[in-house]
Every structure is written in C-alpha cells, then in structure tokens.
Amino acid sequence: MRLLWGSGRRGRVRFLLMTLGSALGVACLAAVLTIPAILNAHDARVAAREPRPGTSSVVYREFSDPYGQQPLRRVFIARTHSGPAPVPPGIDRLPDVGEVVVSPRLGQILAASPRAAGLVPGRVVGTIAPEGLGGSDDLYAYIGIARDQLPEAEPLGGFGIGRSWRQVIDPSTLSTLRFTLSCIVLLPLVIFLSVCARLSGESRARRLAALRLVGLSVKDTLRVNAGESVAAASIGALIGIVGYLGINEVMARIGLPGLHWYPADGRPEGSTISVCLLGCPALAWIVGQFSGRRPALSPINVRRAGERKSPKKFGMLLLVPGLGITVGYCVLSIMGRDPSGGSASSLLVPGAVLLTGAGLVFGLAPITAWLARRLAGVARSLPMALAMRRTEVDPGASLRVATGLVLLVFGASLTQGVLIELDQVSRRTAPLQEYDINLNEVSPAQRKALAKVPGVQTATVSYSSWDPLDGSDVAHADLVVGTCGQLAAYTQRATGCVEGRIMQLADDRTTFDYDPKAGERYPFELKDGRKVALTVPRERINVRPWDVSVFKSGALLVPPSLLPPNLADTDGTLVLFSDSDPATIRSVLDGIGAIAPTASVEPVGIVIDSLAQLTVIRSLLVVGMVLGLVIGVAAFVVSVADRAMERRGQVAALVLLGARAGTLRVVQVVQVVLPLVVGLGAAIVTGWLAESSYLITGGGDVHWDWDGLPLLFACALGVVLAAALASVPMVRRHVDPEHIRRD
C-alpha cells in the first residue's frame, strides 16, 4: 500500500477505479444470490396460510381465478356452530357473514374498479398483514358467507402446511432459471472482477519487475501485486454490500412485474455476505498471483519489452464438444427425430452451453491474434496495419474488452429460448377464449346474466354422459348444444353440418380410436334421477377446433330443439365465448365474478399459475439481462480506458514520428471493433445453436427461433457502433515527456 500511494495520483486513481469496479460487481453478485431467498420467503408465507381440512366450527371453500396475468385467491368461510375457529396468519379473526378481509393490493383494486367488487361480496372490515401474504402485490381475500350459500364446502382444520404447492416458481423451472442467470450474470461478473483486478497491467508489471530487480524475492513480489488487488477488492466488497442494501430498500417498494417482496426478504443472509466479502478478494488474490508471475520470473524481459508468447490455443478445444452436442441435436431435429425427454438431454445441453461459453472466452484471444496476423499481412493502409500488428502482439487485451459483451449476447440467445419454451406451455394462441362454469353452481337467472356480460359473444351448454349402455371402450360421450352457424363461427373449420340434426364432430387430424362409435348408446341423467339414452349418429361433421375447445372431436352436436329436457345440472357445463385479447378476458372475468362470485371459472387453455410464473421468470431474466449489460458495459469502459492509459507512451511516440490524430483514432477504433466483431459473431451463431438445442430437447412445437435472430443482430450492431464511438475520445495528441522518457 505504501508503494501504491507513493506512485502518485495515477496510482491512486487506478486503485479507486479497482475499488468502484469491485463494488459494482459485488452489488450485482449480491442481487443474484438473494433471488432464491426472496422466493423462499414468499413460499414460506404462502405455505403458512394454506387452509387444511380437519374439524372445527367453520367450513371453507377456496377459489383461484385469473385477474389479468395474476391469480386472485378467495377463501369463503361459513360458520356451522359456535366455538373456537382457527385463524390464519395476518388477521386477528375470521370474518363473519357479510364481512371481508382483503390484502392491501386487492383493496386498492376494489376501490378503483367498482365492477371488481362482485368478486368479494361483503363489507371490507380489515386488511391482511404482511405475514399473511406472499408479497405486497398479493391478491387474497377471506370472505364470510352463510352456510347455505356455500355448496361443496369442507370442514376447516387449520392453516399452514409443510410446503405449498403454489410456489412462485416451480422447482424444475427454478433450476433452469438459476442456470440461465449464471450464464448471463455470474460468468460476465467473474470476467469483470478479473478485469478490475488487472487494471494497468503493463505499468504494474514494469513496477513489479523493478522491485524484483532491486532484490525483492519472487514470493514477496507476488504478494505485493496480489495485496493491492485484495485491498481494492475488500473495500469494494464492503461498498457493494452497502449499496445493494440501499437498492433493495428502494426496489422492494417498487417491485418487479409479477414479483413484489418486502425489504426484509431481500436483505442478504450470512452465507451471501460471506461469499461477497470473501469471494471477491479471493478472486482478486488468484488473479494477482497469476498476473504477477511474468514480472516476478522474467523481470528483464518485462523492463525491456521483450517479445511476448502467442496465446495458447487449448481453450478453443472446448468449442469442439460444446458445438458437437448442440449441432447434433439440431441435425436430429432436421432429420425428423425427436430427441426430447430423458435424463441425458438434461445433462448434455447445460454441459454443452457451459463448454461453448468457456470456449468463447478462452478462444477469443488466439482467434483474434490469428485473424489480426492475416489481416496485417494484406493490409495496405497505415491505420489498419498498425491496429492489426498491435492486436497481434497483445491479443490478451481483446479478452478484457470484448468478453463481457460476448457472453451477454450468448446468454441473450439462451434467455430467448427459455422464454419461448415457457410461453408454449402457459399461453393460449387461439383467437377465441372459452370459459367453463359448472351448471350446478349458477342459477337460471345467473346463466342469462352471464350470457350478457360485456365481451361475451355467445354462450352454450355441454353435458357429459354416464357409462355406455353397450360396454363400449369409450368411458363417456359429450354433447354440445349448438347450431351449424355457431359451430362455423367458433371453430377453424366445419364442413358437412346439416341444421336440425344430431351429428358427431370429427377432427381428421386425430385418430378416432377413443371417440364414441356410430350406433353406440350413452345415458344422460335427468333432474328427477331418470336417464335418457342418445345414440351416436353415423353422420359426421369434419371440424377443426381451436386448441382445447368444447367443440372437440367425438362430441355430439345437438340442436337446441332436439335437446332432451331437464338434463341434470351436475353433468352440465356453461360455456362462454369471447375474444382472446387480455383486456377482453379481464373484463369477462370481472363480469362473471360480479354475477357469480362463488362459481368456479375455468378459462380454457389459460394456466393462470403458469402465466404468473412466466411473468416472474421474465422479470427476473430481464433483471439478469440488465445486470449483465451493466457488467458488460462496465468491463468494456474500464478496459478501453485502461488500454488508452497504458498506450499513452506508444501514442506519444507515434505523434513524434508524425502520425496524424485521425490515424491514431482509426487505429484505436479498429483495435476495439475487431475482437468485438469476432466475438459477437461467434456468440450469435453458437448462442442460436444452443438455444435451438434447448428448444428441441424441451419437446415444444417451436424448435427454431428465427424471429429472435434480427434482434440479436441489431443488439450486436448497436454494441459495435457504441464501442467504436466510445473509443474515439480515448486518443489524445498531447505529448507528455514522461510517457516516452524510457524509450
């Protein structure tokens, strides 16, 4: 430290930059490591409030409905007799008949949207405290209701289970999220911290070589180098932890789309603090030991600027198995084979991604040096020749400049694949949206009112039969009440329909092995307990429904005039149709809740928990991409500024030899742009192959993300342009004799 402070203002500025860089890296590291703790705290509170069956003086029934892309959960509670009742965390007592206790966020929605008040019938008498909510944006309500108004209720034994099945993110998906965040944040973070630990490497090497030549031992020379890096990293780690604590307090009150947490959830645990405070200095020590070996072992070569060795090419070999696996999966998909599923893919694909990413990091320097040597041999302009020769001599500088941004683009490709795969299993792609409601949960008056909800285009009913009368292999038959006009309007295609006749729907894209056969008879129950039999007709309608639909293959289309009267509501379903845009779906669900708040509503094809999970994952991945971008840009800025300071002596010498300012700026830009173009091009190709292999092994319909390629190219082009513009001010024509006095 005495040597550092005695080296003048430049040494102190360098130490400050190393400290601030370490602080930024540790803050990003703490943010990534705290994400699991935030999710675990959310899941623990959700598990503590889960009702469980048992014996008490109350009965309950729980409803979970989509409100936009977020689940709205309501617990209806009815007392059967006087006596003690279990109380969930976050409230003092269970609500009585006509009373409602809601979460703060739901209370704001009820105050701002009167139509949504039908979802929670009653007078709001309290608010759920934080210990009874998963997060500050939770939509939850306890509703008191009369016993005769709560059908199919079950006795309440208490609240709290060991582990909630309503986790923020499914465990298998959480593993994918952790791996993706590691690729887009942690790997660039390690590179960035290494860059910060090696600032002013050339001047530091000359200083260490001087110490070695005046008698300092090899061991002590390495300690001097590592000690400076460790001191900067330790101070930076403390600053980074304090900075993260402040950011957490602010972000906890703002939240992310789909994920809100309390400030205490995001405060780092002891293990996280230990990793940040010890891991960053440990990495700096390792980098310091490694970077100080050359001046400690060969001080004369360092002081005399001896010829440097070419970068080793062993790192490029990591690309061979990585690309071999990803290309292999892509070839299997092109050949029409499905390699999805199995434990092998779950190990091979992540391994291939890691090998490819490591190959990009360690292979960038030798590839850049080889390309620079070839370009320098054919270059006919002075700026190009100077830039290529400098890159050829010092290709390791390109590793520091470009690696962070290269890994960011590589990780962005993988992130797109993760989002596409999750989106395939949670989102309905049809232009129509269906809503299924059990007929026995709504009265005839409510059915008429539901058909008139704003946004609802039409309504129909369907019934399911009992076991077949003739021992068919098909367990039951479904009938749908509708006309040929309705069938044509709410399916992709319907041909062969004849008005006024009972006909069977048939989809030519599927086999009919599990459809009721012509001539088979199926009984449908009536309200008085009797049964009426329907015979499957021979006439069929060639239909192509929208995804999962009530107009499915095998169902019987029954005109309203031929529907048997008084069919049992217990076997019937009211089906509503609307457009599938989110605003219409939200409006229809609000209208249904206002008319029939205790009825179970199933938006067909929408997995609300998956949608909410997808929103959370997308938010976390966006945070990861932002952190990766900050780290990559910071590594680039620090590296370019450091290289400009290191090359001041060479620039001054070139100015004395008559080089123009424009020539020097072109040299600087080309030196920065070349490794970026090479690295980003390789990242786009390898990243797209890794993304495709992930999609192929995921088993979804989308295997090739052609739509994401233009975005990656645009981002890469933007990075190159920004890097070129940022490199221009780094060259100055001011000649300082101190820079060239040794030459």
ABEGO torsion letter per residue (X at the ends): XAAAAAAEAAAAAAAAAAAAAAAAAAAAAAAAAAAAAAAAAAAAAAAAABBBBEBBABBBBBBBBBBEABBBBBBBBBBABBEBBBBBBGBABBBBBGBBBBBAAAAAAAAABAAAAAABBEBBABBBBAAABABAABBBBBBBBBAAABBGBBBBAEBEBABBABBABBAAAAAAAAAAAAAAAAAAAAAAAAAAAABGAAAAAAAAAAAAAAGBBAAAAAAAAAAAAAAAAAAAAAAAAAAAAAAAAAAAAAEBBGBBBBAAAABBBAAAAAAAAAAAAAAAAAAAAAAAAAAAABAAAAAAGBBBBBBBAAAAAAAAAAAAAAAAAAAAAAAGBBABEEAAAAAAAAAAAAAAAAAAAAAAAAAAAAAAAAAAAABABAAAAAAAAAAAABAAAAAAAAAAAAAAAAAAAAAAAAAAAAAAAABBABABBBBBBBAAABBAAAAAAAAABBGBABBBBBBBBBBBAAGBABABBBBBBBBAAAAAAABABBBGBBBGBBBBBBBAABBAAABBBBGBBBBBBBAAGBBBBBBBBABBBBBBBBEBBABBBGBBBBBAAABBBGBBAAABBBBBBBBABAAAAAAAAAAAAAABAABBBBBBGBBAAAAAAAAAAAAAAAAAAAAAAAAAAAAAAAAAAAAAAAAAAAAAAAAAAGBBAAAAAAAAAAAAAAAAAAAAAAAAAAAAAAAAAAAAAAGBABABBAAAAAAAAAAAAAAAAAAAAAAAAABBABBBAAAAAAX
